[in-house]
Amino acid sequence: MEAKESVQTTSTSEGRRFASSVPTHEATGVKPLTGYLTTMMHLAKCYVGTGIFAMGEGFRNSGLILGPVLLAFLALLNLNCQHILVKTVIKVAEQEEEDVKPTFAETVEYTFETSSIKCLQKHSTGLAWMTNIFLCCTELGFCCVYFVFIADHLVQIAENNNLMEINNPSNKHIVLAIILPPMWASTFLGNLKLLLPLSIIANFLMWAGVVIIVYFTVQDLDPSAWTTNAVKPIYRLPLFFGTALYAFEGITFVIPLRNEMKEPEKFLSTFGVLNVGMTFVAFLYILVGILAYWKYGEDVESSVFLNITAENKILPDIINSMMAIAVLFTFTLHMYVPFEITFPLFYRKYGPFKHTRLVMIVYRSIPVLVTFTMANVIPFLGLFISFVGASAGAFLALILPPILELIAFKGQLSIFEIIKNLFIIIVGVSGSIAGTILSVKDIVEKFLEEYS
């Protein structure tokens, strides 16, 4: 990467300037425009990750019957919020004389800046900063999960082959220390062209993982599970809420995906990319969640791959190795996002530097070490997933988009649309608070149980 500021700046008719860092998916410069099917594949690719492998545990907190219903409901809310965000971006772009493609944070800043509410106008820049902070927190939360995910799978391989003591809590910390150097080194690639092959490999392994899960979980299912595990106590639902939102946390990808389409009007249409793609993704989540919880019941792990056993241990070891490699490469891509959001701002304020490459290396290293430390402090995969989804994920996916619509389209919304947006905000806020509190409570209890 060149030692210069990766900033998009576009003048507008009012003398206003869009100047923001370029997120991962916009950082590659001029790219060929994509068609309907290609964009659909990219959308599905953005959503198939560690979250789908945790849906079995998500359903353990909701039940085989209630879980799919609630997941479909949250998917519908999430889809609606994605539509809202894209429509708001389109409105912001149309209000400028020149061709602009505002980012999520720029859309927030411009929408609040043009609001009739003085307080929102005054703090529009701060709210844009807060959006970027939540984006970075979400990505770093993903990276913490990836550290724990890889460690869990490698620990199982080591224990299967008698390389480590069975069920020793310190095993995970040892493995975390072992995997730190390669994960740290992978973040120094710093160029999406170099990351592209890793992305292709990671996506292939992820989709192979979904096929493997379905193959193993459809065998020897117990029909009685539908009566014994149909509905779970209501106090566990906030954890399900967090897991589901973590899995659906891809709202930041919809803006660049639409921007790269040959026919962007096909993105939001009735049978457009967003509706069809999200329907497929929701179906996949429900399928994997049902099969995983149906097969393994209360013993289902935070990654269902950890449940897969066979008389020949070689197969589970191969599967766990595949997933560890896939998530390692995914970690590299997600760690790229906070850097691309924050480093241009840091460079603009404190640069240019005498030793820019050294500064960039140190700057890239800090979030890696932070996520590594967090993974060691909270080495519980499922609870970490719920925490990330319920905290930062809820704000970006459910709370912020309806607020943007209420402000950007003030006076144009029907009573139904206003009530719908207020309802989504209430669901997002209440679910976020309850999910975050319960996740933290369970993390503390789990920590005391493991290390007492």
C-alpha positions in Angstrom: 0.0 0.0 0.0 1.3 3.4 -0.8 2.1 5.7 2.1 -0.6 8.2 1.3 -4.1 9.0 2.5 -6.8 6.6 1.3 -9.5 9.2 1.3 -12.4 9.9 -1.0 -13.1 13.6 -1.4 -15.9 15.0 -3.5 -17.1 18.6 -3.7 -20.8 19.4 -3.6 -22.9 22.2 -4.7 -23.0 23.7 -1.2 -19.3 23.6 -0.7 -19.6 20.6 1.5 -17.0 17.8 1.1 -17.4 14.1 1.5 -14.1 13.0 3.0 -14.0 9.6 4.6 -11.8 6.6 4.7 -12.4 3.8 2.3 -13.7 0.6 3.8 -12.4 -2.8 2.8 -14.9 -3.4 0.0 -14.4 0.0 -1.5 -10.6 0.1 -1.3 -9.7 -1.6 -4.5 -10.3 1.4 -6.7 -12.0 1.1 -10.1 -13.5 -2.3 -10.5 -15.6 -4.0 -13.3 -19.3 -3.5 -12.6 -21.1 -6.7 -11.5 -24.3 -8.4 -12.7 -27.3 -9.7 -10.8 -26.0 -13.2 -10.1 -22.5 -12.1 -9.3 -23.8 -9.5 -6.8 -26.1 -12.2 -5.3 -23.1 -14.5 -4.8 -21.1 -11.6 -3.1 -24.1 -10.9 -0.8 -24.4 -14.6 0.2 -20.6 -14.7 0.7 -20.7 -11.7 3.1 -23.2 -13.5 5.4 -21.8 -17.1 5.5 -19.2 -17.1 8.2 -18.8 -18.1 11.8 -22.3 -16.9 12.7 -24.0 -19.6 10.7 -22.0 -22.3 12.5 -23.2 -20.9 15.9 -26.9 -21.0 15.0 -27.3 -24.4 16.7 -26.3 -22.8 20.0 -28.6 -19.9 19.1 -31.5 -22.2 18.8 -30.5 -23.8 22.1 -31.5 -20.5 23.7 -34.8 -20.3 21.8 -36.0 -23.8 20.9 -36.6 -25.8 17.7 -40.0 -24.2 17.0 -39.6 -20.7 18.5 -36.0 -20.3 17.1 -36.9 -20.4 13.4 -39.9 -18.1 13.9 -37.8 -15.5 15.7 -34.9 -15.8 13.3 -37.2 -15.2 10.3 -38.7 -12.2 12.2 -35.2 -10.7 12.8 -34.2 -11.4 9.2 -37.3 -9.5 8.1 -36.4 -6.6 10.3 -32.8 -6.7 9.2 -33.9 -6.7 5.5 -36.2 -3.8 6.1 -33.3 -1.8 7.7 -31.0 -2.6 4.8 -33.7 -1.2 2.4 -33.9 1.9 4.5 -30.2 2.4 4.6 -29.8 2.1 0.8 -32.8 4.4 0.1 -31.2 7.0 2.5 -27.9 6.7 0.7 -29.6 7.2 -2.7 -31.4 10.3 -1.4 -28.2 11.8 0.0 -26.4 11.1 -3.4 -29.3 12.6 -5.4 -29.1 15.9 -3.4 -25.6 16.5 -4.7 -24.8 17.9 -8.1 -21.8 15.7 -8.6 -21.7 11.9 -8.6 -21.0 10.9 -5.0 -21.2 7.5 -3.3 -21.5 8.3 0.4 -20.4 5.7 2.9 -22.4 4.6 6.0 -20.8 7.2 8.2 -21.2 10.0 5.6 -24.8 9.1 5.2 -25.3 9.5 8.9 -23.4 12.8 9.0 -25.3 14.3 6.1 -28.7 13.1 7.3 -28.3 14.6 10.8 -26.6 17.7 9.4 -29.7 18.5 7.3 -32.1 17.7 10.1 -34.5 20.3 11.4 -33.5 19.3 15.0 -30.7 21.7 16.1 -29.1 19.2 18.5 -28.7 16.7 15.7 -27.3 19.3 13.4 -24.7 20.4 16.0 -23.5 16.8 16.6 -23.7 15.4 13.1 -20.0 15.0 12.8 -19.8 13.4 16.2 -22.5 11.0 15.2 -20.6 10.1 12.1 -17.6 9.4 14.2 -19.7 7.3 16.5 -20.9 5.3 13.5 -17.3 4.6 12.4 -16.4 3.6 16.0 -19.3 1.1 16.1 -18.2 -0.2 12.7 -14.6 -0.7 14.0 -15.9 -2.2 17.2 -18.0 -4.7 15.3 -15.1 -5.7 13.0 -12.7 -6.0 16.0 -15.4 -8.0 17.8 -15.5 -10.4 14.8 -11.7 -10.7 15.0 -11.9 -11.6 18.7 -14.4 -14.3 17.8 -12.1 -15.5 15.1 -9.2 -15.9 17.6 -11.4 -17.9 19.9 -12.9 -19.9 17.0 -9.5 -21.0 15.6 -8.2 -21.8 19.1 -11.3 -24.0 19.9 -10.8 -26.0 16.8 -7.1 -26.4 17.1 -7.5 -27.4 20.8 -9.8 -30.2 19.8 -7.3 -31.4 17.2 -4.6 -31.4 19.9 -6.8 -33.2 22.5 -7.9 -35.8 19.9 -4.3 -36.7 19.2 -3.3 -36.6 22.9 -1.1 -33.6 22.4 -2.8 -31.7 25.2 -4.6 -32.7 28.4 -8.4 -33.2 27.8 -10.6 -30.3 29.0 -7.7 -28.2 30.4 -8.7 -24.5 30.3 -5.1 -23.4 29.9 -5.0 -25.3 26.5 -6.9 -22.5 24.8 -4.5 -19.8 26.1 -1.5 -21.8 24.9 -3.0 -22.2 21.4 -4.0 -18.6 21.3 -0.3 -17.7 21.9 0.8 -20.1 19.2 -1.6 -18.7 16.5 -0.9 -15.1 17.3 2.3 -14.8 15.1 0.7 -16.1 11.9 -2.5 -14.1 12.4 -0.5 -11.0 13.2 1.8 -11.5 10.2 -1.2 -12.0 7.9 -2.5 -8.4 8.6 0.7 -6.9 7.1 -0.3 -7.9 3.5 -2.1 -4.5 3.4 -3.3 -4.9 -0.2 -6.7 -6.3 -1.3 -5.2 -7.7 -4.4 -2.9 -9.9 -2.2 -5.9 -10.7 0.0 -8.1 -11.8 -2.9 -6.7 -15.4 -3.2 -7.1 -15.8 0.6 -10.7 -14.6 0.3 -11.4 -17.2 -2.4 -10.0 -20.0 -0.4 -11.8 -18.9 2.8 -15.2 -18.7 1.0 -14.7 -22.1 -0.6 -13.9 -23.7 2.8 -16.8 -21.9 4.4 -19.3 -23.2 1.9 -17.8 -26.7 2.1 -18.3 -26.4 5.9 -22.0 -25.8 5.4 -22.3 -28.9 3.2 -20.4 -30.9 5.8 -22.7 -29.8 8.6 -25.8 -30.7 6.7 -24.3 -34.1 5.8 -23.4 -35.0 9.4 -26.5 -33.6 11.1 -29.2 -35.2 8.9 -28.2 -38.7 10.1 -30.0 -40.5 13.0 -32.3 -37.6 14.0 -34.6 -38.0 17.0 -38.2 -36.9 16.2 -39.0 -36.5 20.0 -36.6 -33.5 20.2 -39.4 -31.4 18.7 -41.4 -31.8 21.8 -38.7 -31.7 24.4 -36.8 -28.8 22.9 -39.6 -26.8 21.2 -39.5 -23.6 23.2 -36.9 -22.3 25.7 -37.4 -20.0 28.7 -37.9 -16.4 27.8 -34.9 -15.2 29.8 -32.6 -17.0 27.3 -33.9 -15.1 24.3 -31.6 -12.1 24.6 -28.6 -14.5 24.0 -30.4 -15.8 20.9 -31.0 -12.2 19.8 -27.2 -11.5 20.0 -26.3 -14.6 18.1 -28.8 -13.9 15.4 -27.7 -10.3 15.0 -24.0 -11.4 14.9 -24.9 -13.7 12.0 -26.9 -11.1 10.2 -24.3 -8.3 10.7 -23.6 -7.5 7.1 -25.5 -4.2 6.7 -22.3 -2.3 5.9 -21.8 -4.4 2.8 -25.0 -3.5 1.1 -23.9 0.0 0.1 -20.7 -1.0 -1.9 -22.5 -4.0 -3.4 -25.2 -1.8 -4.9 -22.6 0.7 -6.0 -20.8 -1.9 -8.0 -23.8 -3.2 -9.9 -24.3 -2.6 -13.7 -28.0 -2.1 -13.0 -28.3 -0.8 -9.4 -32.1 -0.6 -9.8 -32.2 -4.4 -9.6 -30.7 -4.3 -6.0 -33.8 -3.1 -4.2 -36.6 -4.4 -6.6 -39.1 -7.0 -5.5 -37.1 -9.9 -6.8 -33.8 -7.9 -6.6 -30.5 -9.0 -5.1 -31.3 -7.9 -1.6 -34.7 -9.6 -1.2 -33.8 -12.9 -2.9 -30.3 -13.0 -1.4 -31.4 -12.4 2.2 -34.3 -14.9 1.8 -31.7 -17.6 0.7 -29.4 -16.6 3.6 -32.2 -16.7 6.2 -33.3 -20.1 4.9 -29.7 -21.4 5.2 -29.4 -20.1 8.8 -32.7 -21.7 9.8 -31.7 -25.0 8.2 -28.3 -25.2 9.8 -29.6 -24.0 13.2 -32.5 -26.6 13.2 -30.3 -29.5 12.1 -27.5 -28.6 14.5 -29.7 -28.3 17.6 -31.9 -31.2 16.5 -28.9 -33.5 16.2 -26.9 -32.5 19.3 -29.5 -30.9 21.6 -28.2 -29.3 24.7 -24.7 -30.5 23.9 -24.5 -28.4 20.7 -21.3 -26.4 20.6 -20.7 -22.7 19.8 -19.3 -24.1 16.5 -21.2 -27.2 15.5 -18.0 -28.5 13.9 -16.8 -29.2 17.5 -19.6 -31.7 17.8 -18.6 -33.8 14.7 -17.1 -37.0 15.8 -16.2 -40.3 14.0 -14.5 -43.6 14.8 -11.7 -42.4 12.7 -10.4 -39.2 14.2 -8.7 -38.1 11.0 -11.9 -36.8 9.4 -12.9 -34.5 12.3 -9.3 -33.2 12.5 -9.3 -32.4 8.7 -12.7 -30.6 9.1 -11.4 -28.6 12.1 -8.2 -27.7 10.2 -10.3 -26.5 7.2 -12.4 -24.2 9.4 -9.3 -22.9 11.2 -7.7 -22.0 7.9 -10.9 -20.4 6.5 -11.4 -18.2 9.6 -7.7 -17.3 9.6 -8.0 -15.8 6.1 -11.3 -14.2 7.1 -9.6 -12.6 10.1 -7.1 -10.9 7.7 -9.9 -9.4 5.7 -11.9 -8.1 8.7 -8.8 -6.7 10.4 -8.3 -4.6 7.2 -11.5 -2.7 7.7 -10.7 -0.8 10.9 -7.4 0.2 9.5 -8.9 1.6 6.3 -11.5 3.5 8.3 -9.2 5.0 10.9 -5.6 5.3 9.5 -6.5 8.0 6.9 -8.0 10.1 9.7 -4.9 9.5 11.8 -2.6 10.3 8.9 -4.4 13.5 8.1 -4.1 14.8 11.7 -0.6 13.6 12.5 1.2 12.9 9.2 3.1 12.9 7.1 5.6 10.7 9.0 9.3 10.3 8.5 9.0 6.5 8.7 5.5 5.9 7.4 5.8 2.2 6.9 7.0 1.7 10.5 4.0 3.8 11.7 1.7 1.7 9.6 3.1 -1.6 11.0 2.7 -0.3 14.6 -0.8 1.0 13.8 -1.8 -2.4 12.3 -0.3 -4.3 15.3 -2.3 -2.5 18.0 -5.8 -3.9 17.0 -4.3 -7.4 16.6 -2.9 -7.3 20.1 -6.1 -5.8 21.5 -8.3 -8.6 20.0 -5.7 -11.2 21.1 -5.9 -9.9 24.6 -9.7 -9.8 24.6 -9.8 -13.4 23.3 -7.6 -14.5 26.2 -9.8 -12.6 28.7 -13.1 -13.9 27.3 -12.3 -17.2 25.6 -15.9 -18.3 25.3 -17.0 -18.4 21.7 -20.8 -18.5 22.0 -21.0 -15.8 24.6 -18.6 -13.6 22.7 -20.7 -14.0 19.6 -23.9 -13.0 21.5 -22.1 -10.0 23.1 -20.8 -8.6 19.8 -24.2 -9.1 18.1 -26.2 -7.6 20.9 -23.9 -4.5 21.5 -22.4 -3.0 18.3 -24.4 -5.2 15.9 -27.8 -4.1 17.1 -26.9 -0.4 16.8 -25.8 -0.7 13.2 -28.3 -3.2 12.0 -31.6 -2.3 13.8 -31.3 1.0 15.6 -29.5 3.5 13.3 -31.3 2.8 9.9 -34.9 3.5 11.1 -33.6 6.7 12.8 -32.1 7.8 9.5 -35.4 7.2 7.7 -37.4 9.1 10.3 -35.1 12.1 9.8 -34.2 11.9 6.0 -37.9 11.3 4.9 -39.6 13.5 7.5 -43.0 14.5 6.2 -43.0 11.8 3.6 -43.7 8.8 5.7 -47.1 7.2 6.5 -48.3 6.6 10.0 -47.6 2.9 9.5 -44.0 3.6 8.4 -43.4 5.8 11.4 -44.9 3.2 13.8 -42.9 0.5 12.1 -39.6 2.4 12.5 -40.3 3.2 16.2 -41.1 -0.5 16.8 -37.8 -1.6 15.2 -35.9 1.0 17.3 -37.6 -0.3 20.5 -36.8 -4.0 19.5 -33.2 -3.0 18.8 -32.6 -1.0 21.9 -34.4 -3.4 24.3 -32.8 -6.5 22.7 -29.4 -4.8 22.7 -29.6 -3.9 26.4 -30.9 -7.2 27.5 -28.6 -9.2 25.3 -25.5 -7.3 26.3 -26.3 -7.5 30.1 -27.1 -11.3 29.9 -24.0 -12.0 27.8 -21.7 -10.1 30.3 -23.4 -11.9 33.2 -22.9 -15.3 31.6 -19.3 -14.5 30.6 -18.6 -13.7 34.2 -20.3 -16.8 35.5 -18.5 -19.0 32.9 -15.2 -17.4 33.8 -15.6 -18.1 37.5 -16.7 -21.6 36.7 -13.8 -22.4 34.4 -11.0 -20.8 36.5 -12.2 -21.1 40.1 
